[in-house]
């Protein structure tokens, strides 16, 4: 029995801004979740000094707010990069508005999520960048991130002195007061925790099944792609990779 073998080429998929946003998000979610849960339910810690002298809760709040502002800045920068980055970072990839995209979402749901057998293996079903289901899930998470940001700003508006939190004070009356708004902010924290667990599982699953460098790609930016999907010679890929990695040359400059 012969086993089919394929040639793979190393392709630059994830640009540096995309990778930076990924890792900032990966660090921000656990920090924000832990500090947020402590703020929601402060633990009783026995100390030999007065609580006003430890300022522990103030430090927790400060870490939460600083991390939130850093994450918010990178989220807006990622939004900008979706218009100027390569095709794998483009905002267009996050909407399955084509027949191909909808079919790919169904395929990924069956094979990756429900673990059904892939009866008819097609190379086109394996996405070079994000598959359509993952991309659409990231679009949903992007909107949930925005919701979490504006509700967090609204909650801190009582103690904030600058204009940004004050812009969202109206959300308190919309949601029926501080307590209700805090409830939604707290609920979405658990959604992000669940998303992180599922995301890590699926990345490792794809890395194991496809063996295309899914995990390391978010560090180096490179994935392994079947050679018939790349219309370049090995020399072209090596030249491009060297230019991008060492000289900071973008694809347009290399092609000139």
matplotlib code that plots the C-alpha trace (Angstrom):
import matplotlib.pyplot as plt

x = [0.0, 1.5, 1.2, 0.7, 3.4, 3.2, 5.7, 5.3, 6.6, 7.1, 4.8, 4.6, 1.0, 0.8, 2.3, 4.0, 1.1, -1.3, 1.0, 1.5, -2.3, -2.6, -0.1, -1.4, -4.9, -3.5, -1.9, -4.7, -7.6, -6.2, -5.0, -8.3, -10.3, -8.4, -8.3, -11.9, -13.1, -11.2, -12.8, -16.3, -15.7, -12.8, -11.3, -11.0, -7.2, -6.0, -3.1, -1.4, -1.8, -4.7, -6.3, -5.6, -1.9, -1.7, -3.6, -4.0, -7.4, -6.2, -3.3, -5.7, -7.9, -4.9, -3.6, -7.1, -7.5, -3.9, -4.3, -7.7, -6.3, -3.4, -5.7, -8.1, -5.2, -4.1, -7.7, -8.1, -4.7, -5.7, -8.9, -6.6, -4.4, -7.4, -7.4, -3.7, -2.4, -2.1, -5.0, -4.9, -5.3, -8.0, -11.4, -12.9, -11.7, -14.0, -17.3, -18.4, -20.4, -19.5, -20.9, -17.4, -17.2, -20.5, -19.6, -16.3, -18.0, -20.2, -17.2, -15.2, -18.2, -18.7, -15.0, -13.3, -16.1, -18.4, -15.4, -17.2, -15.2, -13.9, -15.5, -14.2, -10.8, -10.4, -7.3, -9.5, -11.2, -7.9, -7.6, -4.1, -5.0, -8.0, -10.8, -14.1, -15.7, -12.8, -12.6, -16.4, -15.9, -13.1, -15.5, -18.0, -15.4, -14.2, -17.7, -17.8, -14.5, -16.0, -19.0, -16.7, -14.6, -17.5, -19.3, -16.0, -15.6, -19.1, -18.5, -15.4, -17.1, -18.0, -14.3, -12.8, -11.8, -11.2, -13.7, -13.6, -15.4, -17.9, -18.9, -20.5, -22.3, -25.7, -25.2, -26.0, -29.6, -29.9, -29.1, -31.0, -28.2, -24.7, -25.5, -27.2, -24.3, -21.8, -23.6, -23.3, -19.6, -19.0, -21.0, -18.9, -15.7, -16.7, -17.4, -13.9, -12.5, -14.5, -13.4, -9.7, -10.0, -11.8, -9.3, -6.3, -7.8, -8.6, -5.1, -3.5, -5.9, -5.1, -1.4, -1.7, -3.9, -2.5, 1.1, 1.5, 3.0, -0.2, 1.1, 4.6, 3.1, 1.9, 5.5, 7.3, 4.5, 5.2, 3.1, 3.7, 1.5, 1.2, 3.5, 0.8, -1.0, 2.0, 3.1, 6.6, 9.9, 11.9, 14.4, 11.6, 10.3, 13.8, 14.4, 11.1, 11.5, 14.9, 13.7, 10.8, 12.6, 15.9, 15.4, 11.7, 10.9, 7.2, 5.8, 5.3, 9.0, 10.1, 8.0, 9.5]
y = [0.0, 3.3, 6.5, 9.7, 12.3, 16.0, 18.9, 21.9, 25.4, 27.9, 30.9, 34.1, 34.3, 36.3, 39.7, 41.2, 43.5, 40.5, 38.4, 41.2, 41.7, 37.9, 37.7, 40.9, 39.4, 36.1, 37.9, 40.4, 37.9, 36.0, 39.2, 40.9, 37.8, 37.2, 40.9, 41.3, 38.3, 39.7, 43.1, 41.4, 39.3, 40.6, 37.9, 38.4, 38.5, 38.7, 41.1, 42.6, 46.1, 48.3, 47.8, 51.4, 50.8, 47.9, 49.3, 45.8, 46.3, 49.6, 47.7, 45.1, 47.8, 49.6, 46.4, 45.7, 49.3, 49.5, 46.1, 47.1, 50.3, 48.5, 45.9, 48.6, 50.3, 47.1, 46.3, 49.6, 49.1, 45.7, 47.3, 49.7, 46.8, 45.0, 47.7, 48.0, 44.4, 41.5, 39.4, 37.1, 40.1, 41.8, 42.6, 40.8, 37.4, 37.7, 37.6, 34.4, 36.2, 33.9, 30.5, 29.1, 30.7, 29.2, 25.8, 26.0, 27.0, 23.9, 21.7, 23.0, 22.6, 19.0, 17.8, 20.0, 20.6, 17.6, 15.3, 13.7, 11.8, 13.7, 11.6, 13.6, 15.1, 18.4, 20.6, 23.7, 22.8, 23.5, 27.2, 28.8, 31.5, 31.3, 29.0, 30.8, 29.5, 30.6, 34.0, 34.6, 33.5, 36.1, 38.8, 37.9, 38.1, 41.4, 42.8, 41.2, 42.9, 46.2, 45.6, 44.7, 47.8, 50.2, 48.6, 48.7, 52.4, 53.0, 51.2, 53.3, 56.6, 57.4, 57.6, 58.6, 62.3, 62.2, 62.3, 58.8, 56.9, 59.8, 59.2, 55.9, 56.9, 56.5, 52.8, 52.6, 53.8, 51.6, 48.5, 49.5, 50.7, 49.8, 46.4, 45.1, 46.6, 44.9, 41.6, 41.8, 42.8, 39.8, 37.4, 38.2, 37.5, 33.8, 33.9, 35.0, 32.3, 29.7, 31.1, 30.9, 27.2, 26.3, 28.3, 26.6, 23.2, 23.8, 25.3, 22.2, 20.0, 21.5, 21.4, 17.7, 16.8, 19.1, 19.4, 22.8, 24.8, 26.2, 26.9, 28.2, 30.4, 32.9, 33.3, 33.3, 34.3, 31.3, 28.3, 25.3, 25.3, 22.7, 23.7, 23.5, 26.4, 28.7, 29.9, 30.7, 28.9, 27.9, 30.6, 33.2, 32.1, 32.2, 35.7, 37.0, 35.4, 36.9, 40.3, 40.2, 38.8, 40.7, 43.8, 44.6, 44.6, 44.2, 42.2, 45.2, 46.2, 42.6, 42.3, 45.5]
z = [0.0, -1.1, 1.0, -0.8, -0.1, -0.9, -1.2, 1.0, 0.8, 3.6, 3.1, 5.0, 6.3, 9.5, 9.5, 12.6, 13.6, 13.5, 15.6, 18.1, 18.5, 19.0, 21.8, 23.5, 23.4, 24.7, 27.7, 28.3, 28.6, 31.6, 33.3, 32.8, 33.8, 37.0, 38.1, 37.0, 39.1, 42.1, 41.7, 41.4, 44.5, 46.6, 48.8, 52.5, 53.2, 56.8, 57.2, 60.3, 58.9, 58.1, 54.7, 53.8, 54.1, 51.8, 48.8, 47.4, 45.9, 44.3, 42.7, 41.3, 39.8, 38.4, 36.7, 35.3, 33.9, 32.4, 30.8, 29.4, 27.9, 26.3, 24.8, 23.6, 21.8, 20.1, 19.1, 17.3, 15.7, 14.5, 13.0, 11.1, 9.9, 8.5, 5.8, 5.0, 5.8, 3.5, 2.3, 5.3, 7.7, 5.6, 7.0, 4.0, 5.4, 8.4, 6.4, 4.8, 2.2, -0.7, -1.5, -1.0, 2.4, 3.6, 2.3, 4.1, 7.4, 7.1, 6.3, 9.3, 11.6, 10.6, 10.5, 13.1, 15.6, 15.3, 14.4, 11.5, 8.9, 5.9, 3.2, 0.3, 0.9, -1.0, -0.9, -1.2, 2.1, 4.0, 4.3, 4.0, 6.6, 8.8, 7.8, 7.3, 10.5, 12.6, 10.8, 11.4, 15.1, 15.4, 13.9, 16.6, 19.3, 18.0, 18.6, 22.0, 22.8, 21.8, 24.1, 27.0, 26.4, 26.4, 29.4, 31.3, 30.5, 31.6, 34.9, 35.7, 34.7, 38.3, 39.4, 36.0, 35.4, 31.6, 28.8, 27.3, 30.2, 30.4, 26.8, 27.9, 31.1, 29.2, 29.1, 32.8, 32.3, 29.2, 31.1, 34.2, 36.5, 37.6, 39.0, 35.7, 33.6, 35.9, 35.5, 31.7, 31.9, 34.3, 32.0, 29.0, 30.9, 31.1, 27.3, 26.7, 29.0, 27.2, 23.8, 24.9, 25.9, 22.6, 20.6, 22.1, 21.6, 17.9, 17.2, 18.6, 16.8, 13.5, 14.2, 14.9, 12.0, 9.3, 10.5, 8.8, 11.7, 13.0, 16.4, 15.5, 12.7, 15.3, 16.4, 13.1, 10.7, 8.4, 7.6, 5.4, 2.3, -0.4, -3.2, -5.9, -4.1, -4.4, -7.8, -6.8, -7.0, -3.9, -4.7, -4.8, -1.4, 0.1, -1.2, 0.0, 3.4, 3.8, 2.8, 5.1, 8.1, 8.0, 6.0, 6.7, 3.0, 2.1, -0.7, -3.0, -2.8, -3.4, -6.6, -8.1]

ax = plt.figure().add_subplot(projection="3d")
ax.plot(x, y, z, "-o")
ax.set_aspect("equal")
plt.show()
